[in-house]
């Protein structure tokens, strides 16, 4: 238990140094994650909320992630007429999902973007290849990401509390598990409809 506390203290010291760099890293890291989806958005959001506090950490993460998603969407939209993207759009699975997004629009995009474990990079690309309007996509991103990022930031801002309180840790773990299960069920529903 002492090693865990020491590790937590060292992490907090590192995050204090991170905070002294101002808001730029807090915004840039989530922004870059939109272009490089293998980067850990959840870790960036938690680090921001520990370093900057709940409100600023949430705000910086939300701005970076939302602007990054919108930038990816707009870039794909601009280059969607290029041969590579035309081939991608012609893919049977991609075609099915883009048609589904065309039919359902804002609602499913918003719901998918609310979940921390949904593949937002895939959502950005598919939405850009679909006929969903820029306004619908931007609104879905701004609202959906606010829900997702706030839930992660809340956990991050209370990290020390969670480390010291096993009950809160268990509750949050259960909630994260439920987010994952619901996300998987939505994904499976989409796959079943596709196969019909």
Secondary structure, DSSP 8 states (H G I E B T S, - for coil): -HHHHHHHHHHHHHHHHHHTT-HHHHHHHHHHHHHSTTS-HHHHHHHHHHHH-HHHHHHHHHHHHHHHHHHHHHHHHHHTTSHHHHHHHHSHHHHHHHHHHHHHTHHHHHHHHHSTTS-HHHHHHHHHHS---HHHHHHHHHHHHHHHHHHHHHHHHTHHHHHH-HHHHHHHHHHHHHHHHHHHHHHHHHHHHHH-
